Amino acid sequence: MKSLFYNGLIYTSNPKQPYAEAMVVEDGMITSIGNLAALDKEATGERIDLCGQRVLPGFIDAHMHPLMLAEVDEKIFCGPPNVFSIQDLKEKIQEKLVNAKGKHHQWILGWGYDEVKLAEKRTPTRWDLDEISIDVPIILTRTCTHIVVANSMAMELAGITTESVSPYGGEIEKRSDGELTGIFKETARELIYQVMPQKTKEEKANLLVTLSHKLLSQGITATTDLMADPSRDYDLFKMAFDLGYKQKTVLYYMWDQLKHCPEKLCETDKESYPNLEVGGIKLFGDGSVSGRTAWVSAPYVNEDKNFGLSTTSVNELLGAAKRAKEYNVQLVIHAMGDVAIEQIVDTFEDIKPWLWDAPSIRIEHAAFLSKQTLLKAINARIGFVTQPIFLFAEYDSYIHNLGKERTDQSYPFKTMVELGADMCFSSDAPATSWQDTSNPLIGIQAAVTRTAYTGDEFNINERLSIEECIDLYTRKAMEMTRIPKIGQLKEGYYADFIILNRDILHVRSEDIDKINVMETYIQGKRVFSKNELVV
């Protein structure tokens, strides 16, 4: 039966037919789209009145960490509007400790702190956490997820002592006298993670199902996991789908974990799980700007010897690329600082791409991208997946760490679009200092206004139009992730779409984040309604 959706303000993200008022859907696919008069006679089934509301393709988050995002809801959020100081943080942890009293092997976990947003303007240390407890392990993860703070008990369980040596690409921070501060950067985090208690597979799958509903309420119909574990996560997401998880999902496996089991790149069960794919290999080229570990060409403010961290090498990049080519998948590389980005582009500018339908090499984040490096990347068909929510949530940290002049050069979205870069938007949720990290509308507003949560505007010449931003979160994200037949509302594509309560194309730009998703459809079936329970 052919269902008719009519009386809508449909923005299709299809450049050949950007607007429509009706569409016909059969077996989850759009068979026709255009004017009601032309489509009315095609309908043989249900007729759904869109009531004059704005309709968009479902959002695609091309860089997210779903399991991590699902787990943080159980942790203490360590930023505004809950926490404004280390003292606030201690009180929140103390409350959690009291509530957890008597629970066996209980670890206290927090996430989302940013020292720039704390009154003390410094990172918490093990001494701060030891004031709360020296008997219960306490771990705080910085907003960027690249830095963790551990109390003495957590370090004892991990076997960390003053004699411990920092691993390659990371740092166990010590004072000048050799005392451990409890701060672990980049790859050193794994020393702590490996002794933390793990949830069961079923517990994790249920967390993903809960997250799936939240993402549907934000209009996200497809997503990715950019730090997937090849030993477990394909089967984990299969279980999540069995339990009710909805989003089309692409997994990108961590290179360090994949080296000894590259055959995992071939995992597929398209007959039973058509919406789950393995998309590529992920590695890190540097750290984060807000954590002062992004690899930059000029030192951080008040740290003349700190240029950030390089967390990979040319040989590692080439080795990962060789494997990605062998299995016909993407190589995606985290790089925020200008030196890290240049290293990647210089490494691959003369290497022939192996994929025809998407960039073979993706650079994730690309905070500080010079025009010269951008042009070289475009010529080499290197893609970019970037996050406008960073503009909104981390502007004050960037100013504090790099100064205003350098911060104003970050995220040159308009330049990238005008020069024809292969790029799309995403959230990197939960890795930013905002509680509602996955909401695409916050990112879209940030890219349209170039305005931070503080109210500060910067480099407004790099503003994009609302339509450009929607395309970067839909059609362009589909082209980047290689998920077929989504990201546009056009004939032959899946009927994945959302209905908004306000017309995003005509609201004031500063009100975009106040828009609500009223309904979300996947393959023509309603899977979320703000006003009704959808089973």
C-alpha positions in Angstrom: 0.0 0.0 0.0 1.2 3.5 -0.8 0.8 6.0 2.0 0.6 9.7 1.3 2.2 12.3 3.5 0.8 15.7 2.5 0.4 19.3 3.5 4.0 19.7 4.6 6.8 22.2 4.3 9.3 19.6 3.2 12.9 20.5 2.9 14.5 17.5 1.0 18.2 18.2 1.1 18.1 17.2 -2.6 19.7 20.1 -4.5 17.7 19.2 -7.6 14.4 19.4 -5.8 15.0 21.2 -2.4 11.3 21.7 -1.6 8.1 19.7 -1.7 4.7 19.5 -0.1 3.9 15.8 -0.3 5.5 12.4 -0.7 4.3 8.8 -1.3 5.8 6.0 0.7 5.6 2.3 0.0 7.5 -0.5 1.9 9.6 2.1 3.7 10.8 3.9 0.5 9.8 7.1 -1.1 8.3 6.4 -4.5 7.3 9.9 -5.4 7.8 13.4 -3.9 6.6 16.8 -5.1 3.2 18.7 -5.3 0.1 17.2 -3.8 -1.8 17.6 -7.0 0.6 15.4 -8.9 0.8 12.7 -6.2 -2.8 12.6 -4.8 -4.0 9.8 -7.2 -1.0 7.6 -6.4 -2.0 7.0 -2.7 -3.7 3.6 -2.1 -3.3 3.5 1.7 -3.1 5.8 4.7 -3.1 9.5 4.2 -1.1 11.5 6.8 -1.7 15.2 7.2 1.6 17.0 8.0 -0.5 20.0 9.2 1.7 22.6 7.5 4.7 21.7 9.6 8.4 21.8 8.6 9.8 18.4 7.6 13.5 17.5 7.2 15.4 14.4 6.4 16.5 12.6 9.6 19.8 13.8 11.0 22.9 11.6 10.6 25.6 12.0 13.3 28.8 11.0 11.4 31.0 11.2 14.6 29.5 10.0 17.9 30.3 7.6 20.7 26.9 6.0 21.5 28.0 3.6 24.2 30.0 6.3 26.0 27.1 8.7 25.6 24.7 6.1 27.0 27.0 5.5 30.0 27.5 9.2 31.0 23.9 9.5 32.0 24.8 7.4 35.0 27.7 9.6 36.0 28.0 12.9 37.8 27.9 15.7 35.3 30.8 18.1 36.3 29.9 21.2 34.4 27.3 24.0 34.2 24.5 24.3 35.2 25.3 21.8 38.0 28.9 22.5 38.8 30.8 25.9 38.8 33.7 25.1 41.1 35.9 22.3 42.5 34.0 22.8 45.8 30.7 22.2 43.9 32.3 19.1 42.4 33.3 17.7 45.8 29.8 18.2 47.1 28.3 16.3 44.1 30.8 13.5 44.6 30.1 13.3 48.3 26.3 13.0 47.6 27.0 10.2 45.2 29.3 8.5 47.7 26.6 8.6 50.5 24.0 7.1 48.1 26.4 4.4 47.0 27.4 3.4 50.5 27.4 -0.3 51.1 27.5 -1.2 47.4 30.3 -3.7 46.6 33.1 -2.5 44.4 31.5 0.8 43.8 33.5 3.3 41.8 32.4 6.9 41.7 32.5 8.3 38.2 32.1 11.8 36.9 32.4 13.4 33.5 32.4 16.8 31.7 34.6 19.0 33.8 36.4 21.9 32.1 38.9 23.7 34.3 38.2 27.0 32.5 34.6 26.8 33.6 35.5 26.1 37.3 36.0 29.1 39.6 39.5 27.9 40.6 40.6 27.8 36.9 42.5 24.6 37.4 42.2 20.9 36.9 41.1 18.9 39.9 43.8 16.6 41.3 44.1 13.4 43.3 44.4 15.5 46.4 41.0 17.1 45.8 39.5 13.7 45.3 41.3 12.2 48.3 39.6 14.7 50.5 36.4 13.0 49.6 37.6 9.4 50.0 40.8 7.5 50.0 39.0 4.1 50.3 36.7 4.3 47.3 38.1 4.8 43.8 37.0 8.0 42.1 37.5 8.9 38.4 36.6 12.1 36.7 36.7 12.4 32.9 37.4 15.7 31.3 34.8 17.0 28.8 37.1 16.2 25.9 37.5 12.6 27.1 41.2 12.8 26.5 42.1 13.4 30.2 41.1 11.7 33.4 41.7 12.4 37.1 42.0 9.6 39.6 42.2 9.5 43.3 44.9 7.6 45.2 42.7 4.4 45.6 42.1 4.3 41.8 45.8 4.7 41.1 46.6 2.0 43.7 44.2 -0.5 42.0 45.8 0.3 38.6 49.3 -0.2 40.0 50.4 3.3 39.3 53.4 4.6 41.3 55.9 7.4 41.1 58.1 4.9 39.2 55.5 4.4 36.5 56.6 5.6 33.0 54.2 7.5 30.6 53.2 5.4 27.6 53.8 6.5 24.1 51.3 9.2 23.1 50.3 9.9 26.7 51.4 11.3 30.0 51.2 10.3 33.6 51.4 13.8 35.1 53.9 14.3 37.9 54.9 17.4 39.9 58.5 18.6 39.7 59.2 16.6 42.8 58.0 13.4 41.2 54.6 13.2 43.0 51.7 11.9 41.0 49.0 14.5 40.4 46.4 11.9 39.5 46.0 13.4 36.0 46.3 11.0 33.0 46.4 12.3 29.5 45.7 10.6 26.1 46.9 7.0 26.0 47.8 7.0 29.7 44.1 6.9 30.4 44.1 3.2 29.5 46.1 2.4 32.6 43.1 3.5 34.6 40.4 2.2 32.3 41.7 -1.4 32.3 41.0 -1.8 36.0 37.6 -0.2 36.1 34.6 -2.5 36.5 32.8 -3.3 33.3 29.1 -3.6 32.6 27.7 -6.8 31.2 26.9 -7.0 27.5 23.2 -7.0 28.2 23.5 -4.0 30.5 25.3 -2.1 27.8 22.8 -3.2 25.1 19.9 -1.9 27.3 21.8 1.4 27.7 22.0 1.7 24.0 18.2 1.1 23.6 17.5 3.9 26.2 19.9 6.2 24.2 18.2 5.3 21.0 14.9 6.9 22.2 16.8 10.0 23.2 18.4 10.3 19.8 15.0 9.8 18.1 13.7 12.7 20.2 16.5 14.8 18.7 15.7 13.7 15.1 18.8 11.5 14.8 17.9 8.5 12.6 21.4 7.3 11.8 24.7 7.4 13.7 28.2 6.1 14.1 30.5 4.8 16.8 34.0 6.3 16.3 35.7 4.3 19.0 34.2 0.8 18.5 36.0 -2.2 20.0 36.4 -5.0 17.3 36.3 -7.7 20.0 32.8 -6.9 21.2 30.8 -4.1 19.6 29.4 -5.7 16.5 27.7 -8.3 18.6 26.8 -5.7 21.2 24.9 -3.6 18.7 23.2 -6.7 17.3 21.9 -7.4 20.8 20.8 -3.7 21.1 18.9 -4.0 17.8 17.2 -7.1 19.1 16.1 -5.2 22.2 14.7 -2.2 20.2 17.6 0.0 19.2 16.5 1.9 16.0 19.3 4.0 14.4 21.2 2.9 11.3 24.7 2.6 12.7 28.3 2.4 11.3 31.1 1.2 13.5 34.7 2.4 13.2 37.2 0.1 14.9 40.2 1.4 16.9 43.4 0.7 15.1 45.4 -0.4 18.2 42.7 -3.0 19.0 42.2 -4.1 15.3 45.9 -4.8 14.4 45.7 -8.4 15.5 42.2 -9.1 14.2 41.7 -7.2 10.9 39.2 -9.8 9.7 36.7 -8.0 12.0 36.5 -5.4 9.3 34.5 -8.0 7.3 31.9 -8.6 10.0 28.4 -8.4 8.4 25.0 -9.9 8.8 23.1 -7.9 6.3 20.2 -10.3 6.1 19.4 -10.1 9.9 20.9 -6.7 10.7 20.8 -4.6 7.5 21.2 -1.4 9.5 24.5 -2.3 11.1 27.8 -1.8 9.2 31.5 -1.7 9.8 32.8 1.5 8.1 36.5 1.8 8.9 39.5 2.2 11.1 40.0 5.0 13.7 43.1 6.4 15.2 44.2 9.5 17.0 46.7 12.1 15.7 46.6 14.4 18.7 44.5 15.4 21.7 42.1 18.3 22.4 42.4 22.1 22.3 40.5 22.5 25.5 42.7 20.0 27.2 45.9 21.6 25.8 46.9 18.4 24.1 46.0 19.2 20.5 49.3 19.4 18.5 49.8 23.0 17.5 52.6 25.1 15.9 52.7 27.8 18.6 52.7 27.1 22.3 49.7 27.3 24.6 49.1 30.5 26.6 51.5 30.7 29.6 53.1 27.3 28.7 56.0 28.2 26.4 57.1 24.5 26.0 53.7 23.0 25.5 52.8 22.4 21.9 50.4 19.6 22.7 50.9 15.9 21.9 51.5 13.8 18.8 49.8 10.5 19.4 50.7 8.7 16.1 53.4 8.5 13.5 53.7 8.4 9.8 54.4 4.7 9.9 51.3 4.1 11.9 49.2 6.2 9.5 50.5 4.3 6.5 50.0 1.0 8.2 46.4 1.7 9.0 45.8 3.1 5.5 47.2 -0.1 4.0 44.8 -2.2 6.0 41.8 0.1 5.2 42.6 -0.1 1.5 42.8 -3.9 1.8 39.4 -4.1 3.3 37.9 -1.3 1.2 36.9 0.8 4.2 37.7 4.4 5.4 40.6 5.5 7.6 39.4 8.2 10.0 41.9 10.2 12.0 41.3 12.5 14.9 43.3 15.8 14.5 42.5 19.1 16.0 45.8 21.1 16.0 47.3 22.6 12.8 50.4 20.4 13.0 48.4 17.2 13.4 46.2 18.1 10.4 49.3 19.0 8.3 50.9 15.7 9.2 47.9 13.7 7.9 47.5 15.8 4.7 51.2 15.6 4.0 51.2 11.9 4.5 48.4 11.2 2.2 48.4 14.0 -0.4 50.1 11.8 -3.0 48.3 8.5 -2.2 45.6 7.5 -4.6 42.2 7.2 -2.9 40.8 3.6 -2.8 37.1 4.4 -2.4 35.0 6.0 -5.2 31.8 6.8 -3.2 33.3 8.7 -0.2 36.6 10.0 1.0 39.1 7.2 1.8 40.7 9.4 4.4 38.7 11.4 6.9 40.0 14.0 9.3 37.9 14.3 12.4 37.4 17.7 14.0 40.0 19.8 12.1 39.7 22.8 14.5 42.7 24.7 13.1 42.8 24.2 9.3 44.9 26.7 7.2 43.7 27.5 3.7 46.9 26.1 2.3 46.4 22.7 4.0 42.7 22.7 3.1 43.5 23.1 -0.6 46.0 20.3 -0.5 43.4 18.1 1.3 40.7 18.9 -1.3 43.1 18.0 -4.1 43.8 14.7 -2.3 40.1 14.0 -1.8 40.5 14.0 2.0 37.3 14.5 3.9 36.5 16.5 7.1 34.0 15.6 9.8 33.7 18.6 12.2 31.6 19.7 15.2 30.0 23.1 15.3 28.9 22.5 18.9 32.5 23.0 19.9 32.1 26.7 18.8 29.2 27.0 21.2 30.4 25.0 24.3 34.2 25.5 24.3 34.9 29.1 23.1 36.0 30.2 26.5 38.4 27.3 26.8 39.9 28.1 23.4 40.4 31.7 24.4 42.0 30.7 27.6 44.3 28.2 26.0 45.2 29.9 22.7 44.1 33.6 22.9 41.5 35.4 20.9 43.5 35.9 17.7 44.1 32.2 17.2 40.7 31.1 18.4 39.1 33.4 15.7 40.9 31.2 13.1 39.2 28.0 14.2 36.5 26.1 12.3 36.5 28.0 9.0 33.2 26.4 7.8 32.3 28.9 5.2 35.7 28.8 3.6 35.5 25.0 3.6 32.1 25.0 1.9 33.0 27.6 -0.7 36.2 25.8 -1.7 34.3 22.6 -2.2 35.7 20.5 0.7 34.1 17.1 1.3 32.8 17.7 4.8 29.9 17.2 7.1 28.7 18.0 10.6 28.5 15.8 13.7 28.5 16.1 17.5 31.3 14.0 18.9 28.9 13.4 21.8 29.5 13.2 24.7 33.0 14.7 24.2 32.2 18.4 24.8 31.4 20.6 27.8 27.7 20.7 27.5 25.1 18.4 29.0 22.9 18.1 25.8 25.9 17.2 23.6 24.1 15.2 20.9 21.4 17.7 19.9 22.0 18.7 16.2 20.0 21.9 16.6 22.5 23.3 19.0 25.3 22.7 16.5 23.3 24.1 13.6 22.6 27.3 15.6 26.3 27.6 16.4 27.3 27.3 12.8 24.6 29.8 11.7 25.3 32.4 14.4 29.0 31.8 15.3 27.9 32.6 18.8 29.1 30.7 22.0 27.0 29.9 25.1 28.7 33.0 26.7 27.1 35.2 24.1 30.4 36.0 22.4 30.4 36.1 18.6 33.6 35.3 16.6 34.7 35.2 13.0 31.2 35.9 11.7 32.5 35.8 8.1 32.5 32.0 8.5 28.7 31.8 9.2 26.7 29.3 7.2 23.1 29.5 6.1 20.5 27.2 7.8 20.1 25.2 4.6 23.8 24.6 4.3 23.9 23.4 7.9 20.9 21.0 7.4 22.6 19.6 4.3 25.8 19.1 6.3 23.9 17.1 8.9 21.9 15.1 6.3 23.0 14.6 2.7 26.6 15.4 3.3 26.7 13.1 6.3 25.3 10.3 4.2 28.0 10.9 1.6 30.7 10.7 4.3 29.4 7.6 6.2 28.4 5.7 3.0 25.0 4.7 4.6 22.9 4.1 1.4 19.7 5.8 0.5 19.3 8.2 3.4 20.0 11.9 4.0 17.7 13.1 1.3 13.9 12.9 0.8 13.8 11.8 -2.8 12.5 9.0 -4.9 14.2 5.7 -4.2 15.4 6.7 -0.7 14.2 5.5 2.7 11.5 7.6 4.3 13.6 8.7 7.2 12.3 12.1 8.3 11.4 14.4 11.2 8.6 16.9 11.8 9.5 20.1 13.7 7.2 22.3 15.8 8.6 25.4 14.2 9.8 26.3 10.8 13.6 26.2 11.1 14.0 28.0 7.8 12.2 31.1 9.1 12.8 31.3 12.9 15.3 33.8 14.3 18.7 32.1 14.1 19.2 32.6 17.9 16.0 30.5 18.5 17.0 27.4 16.5 18.0 25.5 19.7 14.5 26.1 21.0 12.9 24.1 18.2 11.5 20.7 19.2 11.3 17.5 17.1 7.6 16.5 17.3 7.8 13.2 15.4 10.5 11.0 13.9 10.0 8.4 11.1 12.3 5.6 10.0 11.4 3.8 6.8 7.9 5.4 6.8 7.1 4.2 10.4 6.7 6.6 13.2 9.2 5.7 15.9 9.0 8.8 18.1 6.2 11.2 19.0 6.6 14.0 21.6 3.0 13.9 22.5 2.2 10.1 22.2 3.8 6.9 23.3 5.2 5.0 20.3 5.5 1.3 20.8 
